[in-house]
């Protein structure tokens, strides 16, 4: 519609400017996602260690990516609103392989997890998952318990809501691990900074292009907050790492 207004009438309303900005920012996020976690991958290779990184975070993130990709695929959402999830998923898989290698996790457990993930992806993209509807309990907070009822929703919408909780759960192990070990040497500030920027941009793009998808808007907002917490930790505990390094040098 905006293209037609520009080519046929020579006008470009303010609404079109915001939509265009949303599309451009969305594509920037997707392009940035191509090398989004490369700093983290390079850092692990350089250190030959995955200490301070929680395997559970990256496993859960790959599950969230699968849910996000299948949900947007089924609803026919614009690629500019979710395309980065595919690239991030692939890079998370590389990091999982690195953690398995440097963390000496058994191949049997790893192969079992891979098979389970393959079954999850197959199910999410099936026509059955697309058409399935379930009754979900609902309560209007303003009206109280008297408003309790069951609402019939698409299974994919329920999963998208669950993925928000999974995303929160996936970030918490990293935050708690840093608090416990006070070690941020393997945490890439660049990767988490890009993650924060991407989440903030996604809040804007979903508001503009998918205004009715409240679950996605909340998900990206919470993601931005948790990324900010991790980045803050890298500054707080960087001094502690510096102190340990200087002590080691003196000892040698």
Beta strands, then each sheet from edge to edge (+ up, - down):
strand 1: 133-138
strand 2: 149-154
sheet 1: 1+ 2-
end
